[in-house]
Amino acid sequence: MTDAEKAYLDTLVANARAAQAEFETYPQEKVDAACRAVCKAVYDNAEMLAHMAVDETRMGRYDSKIAKCRNKSKTVWLGMKGKKSRGIIEWDEETQIAKVAKPIGVIGSVAPTTNPVITLMHNSACAMKAGNALIICPHPRAKGVGVKTVELMNAALDELGMPKNLIQIIPEPSMGLSAGLMSAVDLCICTGGPGMVKAAYSSGRPAIGVGQGNVQVMVDRDVDLKEVVEMVITGRTFDNGVLCTCEQNMIVPREKRAEVIEYAKEAGAFVIDDEADAEALREAMFPGGVLNKNVVGASPAAIGKMAGLDVPEDARVLLCRTKGIAYDDVLAKEKLCPVLALFEYDKWEDAVEIARANLNMEGAGHSCVIHSNTKEHIEYVPTRVNVSRYGVNQVGGTALGGAMDNGLNPTTTLGCGTWGGNSISENIYYHNLMNVSRISYRIKGKKLPTDEEIWA
């Protein structure tokens, strides 16, 4: 980081501290009004921001990004609406403990190119809900839409008379500014690749990072197969598959493989069941075993063209055969595009082992999806597969990050626990961005056990 960059960051942080010092004195209702305002700003401008994001990043789909802007802004606000986050937030009569929410101060947010709008909205609302100020470093490939998003959120805050500089963004991001921000703030949320997350954890300041996704989908024999195939393809193709929550690999009963393929074709899949074509796809997508950045967020037809395959323009997804699990086939990795790998199993335990092996190679700690109506099968999965969230009979791409019809925190940053090299194993939300102090009262009249009772 240059001296000029350091001086610039020092100014941003000083401005943020001044804004936060005033904001933390505000009562709950004014804090909530600010949170609602930034969410509503994105909701109201969803179409414009979605088009800007696709045009600038050259990733994803307009319709999916519009849906993301609208749905995530609604779920983020609804999840915190009416929840206490300032002052005493909880009282436990039994332990005589009162929990007091306290701001952290200035939060940093290093944002990804895959979610250049909703990450900014989510982190802004969550930071402010806990009484903090936020400084955002967008991805260089998404800085234009990032700046516009912050302008809209700040305009909404100005109408409420909120402090200036409560949300700030670095309009010309660089590696130096990104690294400098991590060490200049009180806590940094890093939503990006493994290298960026490692840098955040090495910054000398507290950090919340994410792990890599590679969502495995286990399909049981007792489900409506046609319905499940449509759900999996819907998740795999949402925003052209750039989300870490999107389904990656579908593991199906061996005897139902042909049926799955037929249902997939009916749902708009282009099926690659010839090994030579599958190998061409592997070489195009993973040259040297590393994901080709040009396939990220690309359409099935565009990916097919890279592989020399004649894929129709209206194909929704590429469904491809595999030749082995985990390290035996690069298609078992996270793909970040509308390509779905197909695996087969004989026993349910085998399906779970396939998922476990693929995740141990890439995506440990993130998520998996289970399509089953057998409780014993569902509850067997967590005994073998270490992830932070198990979505049951849901569309992973749109549900694992929190949805109105499940209980997961609405988020754009999914912790993967120590399995994924992270400090938390939940969907990051406003409660992760506050300090919680405890007022402890003596429990009057509490009968103390004897030593004999303690050690009995």
C-alpha positions as CSV (number, residue, x, y, z in Angstrom):
1,M,0.0,0.0,0.0
2,T,1.4,3.4,-1.0
3,D,1.5,6.4,1.3
4,A,-1.3,8.0,-0.8
5,E,-3.5,5.0,-0.3
6,K,-2.8,4.9,3.4
7,A,-3.7,8.6,3.7
8,Y,-6.9,8.0,1.7
9,L,-7.9,5.1,4.0
10,D,-7.1,7.1,7.1
11,T,-9.5,9.8,5.9
12,L,-12.3,7.2,5.2
13,V,-11.9,5.6,8.6
14,A,-11.9,9.0,10.4
15,N,-15.1,10.0,8.5
16,A,-16.6,6.6,9.4
17,R,-15.7,7.0,13.1
18,A,-17.3,10.4,13.3
19,A,-20.5,9.1,11.6
20,Q,-20.6,6.0,13.8
21,A,-20.1,8.0,17.0
22,E,-23.3,9.9,16.3
23,F,-25.2,6.9,14.9
24,E,-24.6,4.7,18.0
25,T,-26.5,7.2,20.1
26,Y,-29.7,6.8,18.0
27,P,-32.6,4.9,19.5
28,Q,-33.8,1.6,18.0
29,E,-36.5,3.1,15.9
30,K,-34.1,5.4,14.1
31,V,-31.6,2.6,13.6
32,D,-34.3,0.5,12.1
33,A,-35.5,3.3,9.8
34,A,-32.0,3.5,8.4
35,C,-31.8,-0.3,7.8
36,R,-35.2,-0.3,6.1
37,A,-34.1,2.6,3.9
38,V,-31.0,0.9,2.4
39,C,-32.9,-2.3,1.7
40,K,-35.8,-0.4,0.1
41,A,-33.4,1.6,-2.0
42,V,-32.1,-1.7,-3.6
43,Y,-35.7,-3.1,-3.9
44,D,-36.9,0.0,-5.7
45,N,-34.0,0.1,-8.1
46,A,-33.7,-3.6,-8.7
47,E,-34.0,-3.5,-12.5
48,M,-31.5,-0.7,-13.0
49,L,-28.9,-2.2,-10.7
50,A,-29.4,-5.7,-12.1
51,H,-28.7,-4.5,-15.6
52,M,-25.7,-2.5,-14.5
53,A,-24.3,-5.5,-12.7
54,V,-24.6,-7.9,-15.7
55,D,-23.4,-5.3,-18.2
56,E,-20.3,-4.4,-16.1
57,T,-19.3,-7.8,-14.8
58,R,-20.4,-9.8,-17.9
59,M,-21.7,-12.5,-15.5
60,G,-25.1,-13.8,-14.7
61,R,-28.6,-13.1,-16.0
62,Y,-30.8,-9.9,-15.8
63,D,-33.9,-11.8,-14.6
64,S,-32.0,-13.6,-11.8
65,K,-30.2,-10.4,-10.6
66,I,-33.5,-8.5,-10.6
67,A,-35.0,-11.3,-8.5
68,K,-31.9,-11.3,-6.2
69,C,-32.2,-7.6,-5.6
70,R,-35.9,-7.8,-4.8
71,N,-36.0,-11.0,-2.8
72,K,-32.8,-10.5,-0.8
73,S,-33.7,-6.9,0.2
74,K,-37.0,-8.1,1.4
75,T,-35.7,-11.1,3.4
76,V,-32.8,-9.1,4.9
77,W,-35.2,-6.4,6.2
78,L,-37.9,-8.8,7.2
79,G,-35.5,-10.8,9.2
80,M,-34.3,-7.9,11.3
81,K,-37.6,-6.0,11.4
82,G,-38.8,-5.5,15.0
83,K,-35.7,-7.2,16.4
84,K,-33.9,-5.5,19.2
85,S,-30.3,-4.7,18.5
86,R,-29.5,-1.7,20.7
87,G,-29.2,-1.6,24.5
88,I,-30.5,-4.6,26.5
89,I,-31.5,-7.2,23.9
90,E,-32.2,-10.2,26.2
91,W,-32.9,-11.0,29.8
92,D,-32.6,-14.5,31.3
93,E,-34.5,-14.8,34.5
94,E,-32.9,-18.1,35.5
95,T,-29.3,-17.0,35.1
96,Q,-30.0,-13.4,36.0
97,I,-28.0,-12.3,33.0
98,A,-28.9,-9.3,30.9
99,K,-27.3,-9.1,27.4
100,V,-26.3,-5.7,26.1
101,A,-25.7,-5.1,22.4
102,K,-22.7,-2.8,21.7
103,P,-21.4,-1.6,18.3
104,I,-18.1,-2.9,17.0
105,G,-17.3,0.5,15.3
106,V,-16.2,0.6,11.7
107,I,-16.8,-2.5,9.6
108,G,-15.0,-3.1,6.3
109,S,-16.6,-5.1,3.5
110,V,-14.6,-6.6,0.6
111,A,-17.2,-7.5,-1.9
112,P,-17.2,-10.0,-4.8
113,T,-17.9,-9.5,-8.5
114,T,-20.6,-12.3,-8.4
115,N,-22.9,-10.4,-6.0
116,P,-22.0,-6.7,-6.5
117,V,-25.3,-5.2,-5.3
118,I,-26.9,-7.4,-2.7
119,T,-23.7,-8.0,-0.8
120,L,-23.4,-4.2,-0.3
121,M,-27.0,-3.9,0.7
122,H,-26.9,-6.8,3.1
123,N,-23.6,-5.8,4.8
124,S,-24.8,-2.1,5.1
125,A,-28.1,-3.1,6.7
126,C,-26.5,-5.6,9.1
127,A,-23.7,-3.2,10.1
128,M,-26.1,-0.4,10.8
129,K,-28.6,-2.6,12.7
130,A,-25.8,-3.2,15.2
131,G,-24.9,0.5,15.3
132,N,-21.8,0.4,13.0
133,A,-20.5,2.4,10.0
134,L,-19.3,0.6,6.9
135,I,-16.6,1.0,4.3
136,I,-16.9,-1.0,1.2
137,C,-14.1,-2.1,-1.2
138,P,-15.9,-3.4,-4.3
139,H,-14.4,-5.8,-6.9
140,P,-12.6,-3.8,-9.6
141,R,-14.8,-5.5,-12.2
142,A,-18.0,-4.3,-10.4
143,K,-17.0,-0.8,-9.1
144,G,-19.5,1.1,-11.2
145,V,-22.5,-0.7,-10.0
146,G,-21.1,-0.7,-6.5
147,V,-20.7,3.1,-6.5
148,K,-24.3,3.5,-7.8
149,T,-25.7,1.1,-5.2
150,V,-24.0,3.1,-2.4
151,E,-25.2,6.4,-3.9
152,L,-28.8,5.2,-3.8
153,M,-28.5,3.9,-0.3
154,N,-26.9,7.1,0.9
155,A,-29.6,9.2,-0.8
156,A,-32.2,7.2,1.2
157,L,-30.2,7.8,4.4
158,D,-30.0,11.5,3.6
159,E,-33.7,11.8,3.4
160,L,-33.9,10.5,7.0
161,G,-31.2,12.9,8.2
162,M,-28.7,10.2,9.0
163,P,-25.0,11.1,9.6
164,K,-22.9,11.6,6.5
165,N,-20.4,8.8,5.7
166,L,-22.3,6.1,7.5
167,I,-21.7,4.0,4.3
168,Q,-18.7,4.8,2.2
169,I,-17.2,3.0,-0.9
170,I,-13.8,3.0,-2.5
171,P,-14.6,4.1,-6.1
172,E,-11.2,3.0,-7.5
173,P,-10.3,-0.2,-5.7
174,S,-6.9,-1.8,-5.8
175,M,-5.1,-4.7,-4.1
176,G,-3.3,-2.2,-1.8
177,L,-6.5,-0.5,-0.8
178,S,-8.3,-3.8,-0.3
179,A,-5.5,-5.1,2.0
180,G,-5.2,-1.8,3.7
181,L,-8.9,-1.7,4.5
182,M,-8.7,-5.1,6.2
183,S,-6.1,-3.8,8.7
184,A,-7.6,-0.3,9.2
185,V,-11.1,-1.2,10.4
186,D,-12.4,-2.9,13.6
187,L,-13.7,-5.9,11.7
188,C,-13.7,-6.9,8.1
189,I,-16.3,-9.1,6.2
190,C,-14.5,-10.7,3.3
191,T,-16.8,-12.2,0.7
192,G,-14.4,-13.5,-2.0
193,G,-12.0,-16.2,-3.0
194,P,-9.7,-18.2,-0.7
195,G,-6.7,-15.9,-1.3
196,M,-8.7,-12.8,-0.3
197,V,-10.1,-14.6,2.8
198,K,-6.6,-15.7,3.9
199,A,-5.4,-12.1,3.5
200,A,-8.3,-10.9,5.7
201,Y,-7.4,-13.5,8.4
202,S,-3.8,-12.4,8.2
203,S,-4.5,-8.7,8.5
204,G,-4.1,-8.5,12.2
205,R,-7.7,-7.5,12.7
206,P,-10.8,-9.6,13.4
207,A,-12.3,-10.9,10.2
208,I,-15.2,-12.9,9.0
209,G,-14.6,-14.9,5.8
210,V,-16.3,-17.5,3.7
211,G,-15.2,-20.8,2.4
212,Q,-15.6,-22.3,-1.1
213,G,-18.9,-23.7,-2.2
214,N,-19.5,-27.0,-4.0
215,V,-23.1,-27.9,-3.2
216,Q,-23.8,-31.7,-3.5
217,V,-27.3,-32.8,-4.1
218,M,-28.4,-36.3,-2.8
219,V,-31.6,-37.6,-4.4
220,D,-33.4,-40.4,-2.6
221,R,-35.6,-43.1,-4.1
222,D,-38.8,-41.9,-2.4
223,V,-39.2,-38.5,-4.1
224,D,-41.0,-37.2,-7.1
225,L,-38.1,-37.4,-9.5
226,K,-39.5,-35.0,-12.2
227,E,-40.2,-32.4,-9.5
228,V,-36.7,-32.8,-8.0
229,V,-34.9,-32.6,-11.4
230,E,-36.7,-29.3,-12.1
231,M,-35.8,-27.9,-8.7
232,V,-32.1,-28.9,-9.1
233,I,-31.9,-27.3,-12.6
234,T,-33.6,-24.2,-11.3
235,G,-31.0,-23.9,-8.6
236,R,-28.1,-24.7,-10.9
237,T,-29.1,-22.1,-13.5
238,F,-30.1,-19.2,-11.2
239,D,-28.0,-16.2,-12.3
240,N,-26.1,-18.6,-14.6
241,G,-24.8,-20.5,-11.6
242,V,-22.4,-17.8,-10.1
243,L,-23.7,-18.2,-6.5
244,C,-21.9,-20.4,-4.1
245,T,-25.3,-21.8,-3.0
246,C,-26.1,-23.2,-6.5
247,E,-26.3,-26.9,-6.9
248,Q,-23.2,-28.4,-8.5
249,N,-23.4,-32.2,-8.5
250,M,-26.5,-34.4,-8.6
251,I,-26.2,-37.9,-7.1
252,V,-29.0,-40.2,-8.1
253,P,-30.0,-43.9,-7.8
254,R,-28.2,-45.9,-10.5
255,E,-31.4,-47.5,-11.8
256,K,-33.1,-44.1,-12.2
257,R,-30.3,-42.5,-14.2
258,A,-32.0,-42.8,-17.5
259,E,-35.2,-41.4,-16.0
260,V,-33.3,-38.4,-14.6
261,I,-31.8,-37.7,-18.0
262,E,-35.2,-37.7,-19.7
263,Y,-36.7,-35.4,-17.1
264,A,-33.6,-33.1,-17.5
265,K,-34.1,-33.0,-21.2
266,E,-37.8,-32.1,-20.7
267,A,-36.6,-29.3,-18.4
268,G,-34.3,-27.8,-21.0
269,A,-31.0,-29.6,-20.3
270,F,-28.4,-30.4,-23.0
271,V,-27.2,-33.8,-21.9
272,I,-23.6,-34.8,-22.5
273,D,-23.5,-38.6,-22.2
274,D,-20.6,-39.3,-24.6
275,E,-17.2,-39.6,-22.9
276,A,-15.4,-37.8,-25.7
277,D,-17.7,-34.8,-25.4
278,A,-17.5,-34.9,-21.6
279,E,-13.7,-34.8,-21.9
280,A,-13.9,-31.8,-24.3
281,L,-16.0,-30.1,-21.7
282,R,-13.6,-30.9,-18.9
283,E,-10.6,-29.5,-20.9
284,A,-12.6,-26.3,-21.8
285,M,-13.8,-25.7,-18.2
286,F,-10.7,-26.8,-16.3
287,P,-7.5,-26.3,-18.3
288,G,-4.7,-27.7,-16.2
289,G,-7.2,-28.6,-13.6
290,V,-8.1,-24.9,-12.8
291,L,-11.5,-23.4,-13.5
292,N,-11.5,-21.3,-16.7
293,K,-12.6,-17.8,-15.6
294,N,-14.3,-17.3,-19.0
295,V,-17.0,-19.9,-18.1
296,V,-18.0,-18.2,-14.8
297,G,-21.5,-16.9,-15.2
298,A,-21.6,-17.8,-19.0
299,S,-24.5,-19.4,-20.8
300,P,-24.7,-23.1,-21.6
301,A,-24.4,-22.3,-25.3
302,A,-21.3,-20.1,-24.8
303,I,-19.7,-22.8,-22.7
304,G,-20.5,-25.4,-25.3
305,K,-18.9,-23.3,-28.0
306,M,-15.7,-23.1,-25.9
307,A,-15.7,-26.9,-25.8
308,G,-16.5,-27.3,-29.5
309,L,-20.0,-28.7,-28.8
310,D,-23.1,-27.6,-30.7
311,V,-25.3,-26.5,-27.8
312,P,-28.6,-24.8,-28.6
313,E,-29.0,-21.2,-27.5
314,D,-32.1,-22.0,-25.5
315,A,-30.4,-24.8,-23.4
316,R,-30.9,-24.1,-19.7
317,V,-28.1,-26.2,-18.4
318,L,-25.4,-28.7,-19.4
319,L,-25.9,-32.1,-17.7
320,C,-22.7,-34.1,-18.0
321,R,-21.7,-37.6,-17.2
322,T,-18.7,-38.3,-14.9
323,K,-16.0,-40.8,-14.8
324,G,-15.2,-40.9,-11.1
325,I,-15.7,-39.0,-7.9
326,A,-13.6,-36.3,-6.2
327,Y,-10.1,-36.2,-7.6
328,D,-10.9,-38.6,-10.3
329,D,-13.0,-36.1,-12.2
330,V,-12.6,-32.3,-12.3
331,L,-16.3,-32.0,-12.9
332,A,-16.8,-32.9,-9.2
333,K,-15.4,-29.4,-8.4
334,E,-17.3,-26.1,-8.0
335,K,-18.2,-24.8,-11.5
336,L,-19.8,-21.4,-11.0
337,C,-21.7,-21.8,-14.3
338,P,-24.8,-23.7,-15.5
339,V,-23.1,-27.1,-15.7
340,L,-24.4,-30.0,-13.6
341,A,-22.4,-33.1,-13.0
342,L,-24.3,-36.4,-12.7
343,F,-23.2,-39.2,-10.3
344,E,-25.0,-42.5,-9.5
345,Y,-25.2,-44.7,-6.4
346,D,-26.5,-48.0,-5.3
347,K,-27.2,-47.6,-1.6
348,W,-28.0,-44.3,0.2
349,E,-24.8,-44.7,2.2
350,D,-23.0,-44.7,-1.1
351,A,-24.6,-41.4,-2.1
352,V,-23.5,-39.8,1.1
353,E,-20.0,-41.1,0.6
354,I,-19.9,-39.6,-2.9
355,A,-21.0,-36.2,-1.5
356,R,-18.4,-36.5,1.4
357,A,-15.6,-37.3,-1.0
358,N,-16.4,-34.5,-3.4
359,L,-16.7,-32.0,-0.5
360,N,-13.4,-33.1,1.1
361,M,-11.8,-32.3,-2.2
362,E,-13.5,-28.9,-2.5
363,G,-16.2,-27.1,-0.6
364,A,-15.8,-28.6,2.9
365,G,-18.0,-26.9,5.4
366,H,-20.3,-25.1,3.0
367,S,-23.6,-26.8,2.1
368,C,-25.4,-29.7,0.6
369,V,-29.0,-30.4,-0.5
370,I,-31.0,-33.5,0.4
371,H,-34.1,-34.6,-1.5
372,S,-35.7,-37.3,0.6
373,N,-38.8,-38.1,2.5
374,T,-37.1,-40.6,4.8
375,K,-36.1,-39.0,8.1
376,E,-33.5,-41.6,8.9
377,H,-31.8,-40.9,5.6
378,I,-31.9,-37.2,6.1
379,E,-30.4,-37.4,9.6
380,Y,-27.7,-39.8,8.5
381,V,-26.1,-37.3,6.2
382,P,-24.8,-35.0,9.0
383,T,-23.1,-38.0,10.6
384,R,-20.9,-38.3,7.6
385,V,-20.8,-35.0,5.7
386,N,-19.4,-31.9,7.4
387,V,-21.2,-28.8,6.1
388,S,-22.7,-25.8,7.9
389,R,-26.2,-26.1,6.3
390,Y,-28.2,-29.0,5.0
391,G,-31.1,-27.9,2.8
392,V,-33.9,-30.5,2.7
393,N,-36.3,-30.6,-0.3
394,Q,-35.4,-27.0,-1.3
395,V,-33.7,-25.2,-4.2
396,G,-30.2,-24.7,-2.9
397,G,-29.4,-21.8,-5.2
398,T,-32.1,-19.6,-3.8
399,A,-32.7,-21.1,-0.3
400,L,-29.3,-21.8,1.4
401,G,-28.6,-18.1,1.7
402,G,-31.9,-17.7,3.7
403,A,-35.4,-17.5,2.3
404,M,-38.9,-16.5,3.5
405,D,-39.9,-20.2,3.7
406,N,-36.9,-21.4,5.8
407,G,-35.2,-20.4,9.0
408,L,-31.7,-19.7,7.7
409,N,-30.5,-16.1,8.3
410,P,-30.9,-14.1,5.0
411,T,-27.3,-13.4,3.9
412,T,-24.8,-13.0,1.1
413,T,-21.9,-14.4,3.2
414,L,-22.1,-18.0,4.2
415,G,-19.7,-19.1,6.9
416,C,-18.2,-22.6,6.5
417,G,-16.8,-23.3,9.9
418,T,-13.3,-24.6,10.6
419,W,-13.9,-27.2,7.8
420,G,-13.8,-24.3,5.3
421,G,-11.2,-22.3,7.2
422,N,-13.7,-19.9,8.7
423,S,-14.4,-18.5,12.2
424,I,-18.2,-19.1,12.0
425,S,-20.4,-21.8,10.6
426,E,-23.7,-20.0,10.0
427,N,-25.2,-17.5,7.6
428,I,-23.7,-14.2,8.6
429,Y,-26.3,-11.6,9.9
430,Y,-26.4,-8.5,12.0
431,H,-25.8,-10.4,15.3
432,N,-22.3,-11.3,14.0
433,L,-21.5,-7.6,13.8
434,M,-22.0,-6.6,17.4
435,N,-20.3,-7.0,20.7
436,V,-22.5,-8.4,23.4
437,S,-21.8,-7.5,27.0
438,R,-23.4,-9.3,30.0
439,I,-24.7,-7.8,33.2
440,S,-24.5,-10.5,35.8
441,Y,-26.7,-10.4,38.9
442,R,-26.2,-12.6,41.9
443,I,-28.9,-15.3,41.9
444,K,-30.5,-14.8,45.3
445,G,-31.6,-17.9,47.2
446,K,-29.9,-20.3,44.8
447,K,-29.1,-23.5,46.6
448,L,-25.5,-24.4,46.1
449,P,-24.7,-28.2,45.6
450,T,-22.2,-29.8,48.0
451,D,-18.9,-31.2,46.8
452,E,-20.3,-34.7,47.1
453,E,-23.3,-33.8,44.9
454,I,-21.0,-32.2,42.3
455,W,-18.8,-35.2,42.0
456,A,-21.4,-37.9,42.4
